[in-house]
C-alpha cells in the first residue's frame, strides 16, 4: 500500500487488488474522518478529498494506523441487496458460452448465483463495476467495441459485471438487459448502484417463458 499526494487537498491510496480497494473504502468510510469531503474508489486506488490541506498530515497518520480486513466477502455483509431482473437475451451469449465452456443455462445460473458488490463507479454516470461473481464468468472484452450499446445492457469484462446506464459505445460481452434505470437525475442519490452496494441478478426470463438452450 502506498499513500501519495494528489494535489494540495487530496491523498491517493494505491493498492494491488480490488479486494483491497473495497476493504480500504469501507475502513475509511467507517473511520468518519473529519475534514474529508469524499472517498472515491477506483480499480486499484482510493482517493480521499479533504476540504483543506491542513487535514492531510492527520489523514496520512490515520491511514497508516488502519489495517482493513481484505478477507470479507459480499456474503458476509448485512447491507441491503438490490435485486436486478435481467432478460438473458444478450448478443454475446454464444461467445460467453464458447469462452467459458458453459451452457446458456449454466451461464445464467452462474451470473445469478452470486451476490455481487459494487467496487467502484466510472466510465459514465451510474455505471457500476461489480465484483464477487463466479470465476468461470471471467471473459475478456470484445476484440472490437460496439459503437452503440443500449441502456440497460448487462455485460461481463474480466472479473467485472456491469450495466450500461445509457446508450453509449462499449466493448463488454453482453449477456442481456434490464429495465431498471441505473441513473436518474431526479433521484437522490441519482445512481442506483453505489460503491459498497450489494447486487443480486435475477433471471426475469423464466417468468416470461425464456426457453432453455445449450
Buried (B, 14 or more C-beta within 10 A) or exposed (E): EEBEEBEEBBBBBBBEEBBBBBBBBBBBBEBEBEBBEEBBBBBBBBBBBBEEEEBBEEBBEBBEEBEBEBEBEBEEBEEEBBEBBBBBEBBBBEBBBEBBEBEBBBBBBBBBEBBBBBBBBBBBEBBBBBBBBBEEBBBEBBEEEBEEBEBBBBBBBBBBBBBBBBEBEBBBBBBBBBEBBBBEEEEEEBBBBBBBBBBBBBBBBEEEEBEEEE
